[in-house]
Amino acid sequence: MTGTGRDTTVREIERRAAAAWPAALAEERDGWLLRHTPGVGRQRSNSALPPPPGTGAPGIGLVERFYGERGLPVRVQVSPAEEHGELDAVLAGAGYRRTGMTAVLTAPTEKVVAATASAPPLPVRLTDAPDPWLGVFTELDGHDDSAAVGREVLSRVPCPAAFLSVAEDRPAGMGLVVADGGWAGVFCMATAPERRRTGVAAAVLATGARWAREQGADRLYLQVERDNEAALGLYTRAGFSLSHGYHYRVRP
């Protein structure tokens, strides 16, 4: 399977996603991408992305040293999971617990534009810089490290990017789309609890897809937790399908 066009595309998506969600420190060592962002607890910002299987890269030791030197938990993003069965088994045998089961979905941009054409005509605001969108993110994100993510990650998202929000009396929904070489990644989709199932997310996604088309991105990708049935339903209706999956392995 290694070396097929599909495998190349999957690895390309993962590298684009890593660039679109930039870690404060990112080092390439023997094919591994080692990421660390101080003050941010999220796994995506503090985990190692492995090299392609079968490349002869060394084992997990250099990853453990990198995070050990920084006093951090050792985390590996086993992605794509379908290609890294051997690595996953080694980590499981070493006591690494599995967490963060995630599906990566892709879709042709035109398909998403067409599928979301009937989204409610809500006032979606689009800016090319995070301010003042970061205030919306902090309110809707729902994590303890939201302020740190805004400061350490989102303020450094590469251009071109679209920071999307729906705000009436208070923030109702948000999203982030980052374009890169024919692809665009969809991140930070969230809706205020009282506005769920009212078309807010569909309106944000519709605006983001149209913006991506304007940037020349003919393919979209996004990541969604596998147990988030509401989001999976929205994205499936919008034309997305499964590309691959990933999860994390964390050393106790």
C-alpha positions as CSV (number, residue, x, y, z in Angstrom):
1,M,0.0,0.0,0.0
2,T,2.9,2.4,0.8
3,G,3.8,4.6,-2.2
4,T,0.4,4.7,-3.8
5,G,-1.2,7.9,-4.9
6,R,-3.7,7.7,-2.1
7,D,-1.0,7.3,0.5
8,T,0.8,10.3,-0.8
9,T,-2.4,12.4,-0.6
10,V,-3.1,11.3,3.0
11,R,0.4,12.2,4.1
12,E,0.1,15.5,2.3
13,I,-3.1,16.3,4.1
14,E,-1.4,15.6,7.5
15,R,1.5,17.9,6.7
16,R,-0.8,20.6,5.4
17,A,-2.9,20.3,8.6
18,A,0.3,20.6,10.8
19,A,1.3,23.8,8.9
20,A,-2.2,25.3,9.2
21,W,-2.2,24.7,13.0
22,P,1.4,25.8,13.7
23,A,3.2,24.6,16.8
24,A,5.5,27.2,18.5
25,L,8.3,24.6,18.0
26,A,8.4,22.2,15.2
27,E,11.5,20.1,14.4
28,E,12.1,17.4,11.8
29,R,14.2,14.6,13.1
30,D,14.7,11.4,11.0
31,G,11.3,11.8,9.4
32,W,9.4,12.6,12.6
33,L,7.7,15.9,13.0
34,L,8.1,16.9,16.7
35,R,5.8,19.6,17.9
36,H,5.6,21.6,21.1
37,T,3.6,24.7,22.1
38,P,4.2,26.0,25.6
39,G,1.0,26.8,27.6
40,V,-1.2,24.8,25.3
41,G,-2.5,21.4,26.4
42,R,-4.0,20.2,23.2
43,Q,-2.6,17.0,21.7
44,R,-2.3,18.4,18.2
45,S,0.1,21.1,19.4
46,N,2.2,18.7,21.5
47,S,2.7,15.5,19.7
48,A,4.9,13.7,17.2
49,L,3.8,12.9,13.7
50,P,5.6,9.7,12.4
51,P,7.4,9.2,9.2
52,P,5.9,7.1,6.4
53,P,6.0,3.4,7.3
54,G,8.8,1.4,5.7
55,T,11.2,4.3,5.5
56,G,13.8,2.7,7.9
57,A,13.4,5.6,10.4
58,P,14.6,4.9,13.9
59,G,12.3,3.9,16.7
60,I,10.4,5.9,19.4
61,G,13.5,6.8,21.4
62,L,14.2,10.2,19.9
63,V,10.5,11.1,20.4
64,E,10.7,10.1,24.1
65,R,13.9,12.1,24.5
66,F,12.5,15.2,22.8
67,Y,9.4,15.4,25.1
68,G,11.3,14.1,28.2
69,E,13.8,16.9,28.0
70,R,10.9,19.3,28.1
71,G,9.1,17.6,31.0
72,L,6.1,16.8,28.8
73,P,4.0,13.7,28.3
74,V,5.2,11.7,25.2
75,R,2.4,11.7,22.6
76,V,2.4,10.2,19.1
77,Q,-0.2,11.1,16.6
78,V,-0.7,7.7,14.9
79,S,-1.6,9.1,11.5
80,P,-2.8,7.8,9.2
81,A,-3.8,5.0,11.5
82,E,-4.5,2.6,8.6
83,E,-0.8,2.7,7.6
84,H,0.8,2.6,11.1
85,G,-0.5,-0.7,12.5
86,E,3.0,-1.8,13.4
87,L,3.9,1.4,15.2
88,D,0.6,1.4,17.0
89,A,1.1,-2.1,18.2
90,V,4.6,-1.3,19.5
91,L,3.3,1.7,21.4
92,A,0.4,-0.3,22.8
93,G,2.8,-2.9,24.0
94,A,4.9,-0.3,25.7
95,G,1.9,0.9,27.7
96,Y,0.9,3.9,25.6
97,R,-2.8,4.5,26.0
98,R,-5.0,5.4,23.0
99,T,-7.0,8.6,23.0
100,G,-8.5,11.2,20.6
101,M,-10.1,8.9,17.9
102,T,-10.5,11.2,14.9
103,A,-11.8,10.9,11.4
104,V,-10.3,13.0,8.6
105,L,-12.8,13.9,5.9
106,T,-12.3,15.4,2.4
107,A,-14.6,16.7,-0.3
108,P,-14.4,18.6,-3.6
109,T,-14.9,22.2,-2.8
110,E,-17.6,22.6,-5.6
111,K,-19.6,19.8,-4.1
112,V,-19.6,21.5,-0.6
113,V,-20.5,24.8,-2.2
114,A,-23.5,23.2,-4.0
115,A,-24.6,21.1,-1.0
116,T,-24.6,24.2,1.3
117,A,-26.2,26.6,-1.1
118,S,-29.5,26.4,0.8
119,A,-27.9,27.2,4.2
120,P,-29.7,30.0,6.1
121,P,-28.7,33.5,5.0
122,L,-27.1,34.4,8.3
123,P,-24.7,37.3,8.6
124,V,-21.4,35.4,8.5
125,R,-18.4,37.8,9.1
126,L,-15.2,36.9,7.3
127,T,-11.8,38.5,8.2
128,D,-8.3,37.7,7.0
129,A,-6.8,38.3,10.5
130,P,-7.7,36.8,13.9
131,D,-8.6,40.0,15.6
132,P,-11.4,40.5,16.8
133,W,-12.3,36.9,15.9
134,L,-10.2,35.6,18.8
135,G,-12.9,36.9,21.2
136,V,-15.5,34.7,19.5
137,F,-13.1,31.8,19.7
138,T,-12.4,32.2,23.4
139,E,-16.2,32.3,24.1
140,L,-17.2,29.3,22.0
141,D,-14.1,27.1,22.2
142,G,-14.9,25.7,25.7
143,H,-11.4,24.7,26.7
144,D,-9.2,26.0,29.6
145,D,-6.4,26.9,27.3
146,S,-8.4,28.9,24.8
147,A,-6.5,32.1,25.5
148,A,-3.1,30.4,25.1
149,V,-4.3,28.8,21.8
150,G,-5.3,32.2,20.5
151,R,-1.9,33.7,21.5
152,E,0.4,30.8,20.6
153,V,-1.3,29.2,17.6
154,L,-4.1,31.1,16.0
155,S,-2.2,34.4,15.9
156,R,0.4,32.6,13.7
157,V,-1.9,30.8,11.3
158,P,-0.4,31.2,7.8
159,C,-2.1,33.3,5.1
160,P,-4.4,33.0,3.3
161,A,-6.9,32.3,6.0
162,A,-10.5,33.1,6.6
163,F,-11.7,33.7,10.2
164,L,-15.5,33.2,10.2
165,S,-18.1,34.1,12.8
166,V,-21.8,34.6,13.3
167,A,-22.5,37.0,16.1
168,E,-25.9,38.6,16.9
169,D,-26.5,39.6,20.5
170,R,-23.6,37.2,21.3
171,P,-21.4,34.8,19.4
172,A,-23.4,32.1,17.7
173,G,-20.9,30.2,15.6
174,M,-17.4,30.2,14.2
175,G,-15.0,28.5,11.9
176,L,-11.5,28.9,10.4
177,V,-10.4,28.0,6.8
178,V,-6.8,27.9,5.8
179,A,-5.8,27.6,2.1
180,D,-2.6,25.9,0.9
181,G,-1.7,24.8,-2.6
182,G,-5.1,23.7,-4.0
183,W,-6.3,22.4,-0.6
184,A,-8.1,24.2,2.3
185,G,-8.5,23.0,5.8
186,V,-11.5,23.6,7.9
187,F,-10.8,24.1,11.6
188,C,-12.4,25.5,14.8
189,M,-16.0,24.8,13.8
190,A,-18.2,25.5,16.9
191,T,-21.8,26.6,17.6
192,A,-23.2,28.1,20.8
193,P,-25.3,25.4,22.5
194,E,-28.5,27.4,22.2
195,R,-28.1,27.9,18.5
196,R,-27.3,24.3,17.5
197,R,-29.5,22.7,14.8
198,T,-30.5,26.2,13.5
199,G,-28.3,26.3,10.5
200,V,-25.4,28.3,12.0
201,A,-22.7,25.7,11.2
202,A,-24.0,25.2,7.7
203,A,-23.9,28.9,7.0
204,V,-20.3,29.2,8.3
205,L,-19.3,26.1,6.3
206,A,-21.0,27.5,3.1
207,T,-19.1,30.9,3.4
208,G,-15.8,29.1,4.1
209,A,-16.3,26.8,1.1
210,R,-17.0,29.7,-1.2
211,W,-13.9,31.6,0.1
212,A,-11.8,28.5,-0.5
213,R,-13.0,28.3,-4.1
214,E,-11.9,31.9,-4.5
215,Q,-8.4,31.0,-3.3
216,G,-8.2,28.3,-6.0
217,A,-8.6,25.4,-3.4
218,D,-10.5,22.7,-5.2
219,R,-10.4,20.2,-2.2
220,L,-11.3,20.6,1.4
221,Y,-10.3,18.6,4.5
222,L,-11.3,18.6,8.1
223,Q,-10.8,16.6,11.3
224,V,-13.7,15.6,13.5
225,E,-13.9,13.4,16.6
226,R,-15.4,10.0,15.7
227,D,-18.1,10.2,18.5
228,N,-19.3,13.6,17.3
229,E,-22.4,12.4,15.5
230,A,-24.0,15.8,14.9
231,A,-20.9,17.1,13.2
232,L,-20.4,14.0,11.2
233,G,-23.9,14.3,10.0
234,L,-23.5,17.9,8.9
235,Y,-20.3,17.2,7.1
236,T,-21.7,14.1,5.4
237,R,-24.7,16.1,4.1
238,A,-22.3,18.7,2.9
239,G,-20.5,16.2,0.7
240,F,-17.5,15.1,2.8
241,S,-16.4,11.4,3.0
242,L,-13.8,9.6,5.0
243,S,-10.2,9.9,3.9
244,H,-8.4,8.2,6.9
245,G,-8.3,8.2,10.6
246,Y,-5.9,8.9,13.4
247,H,-5.6,8.7,17.1
248,Y,-3.0,9.5,19.7
249,R,-0.9,7.2,21.9
250,V,0.2,8.7,25.2
251,R,2.8,7.3,27.5
252,P,1.6,7.1,31.1
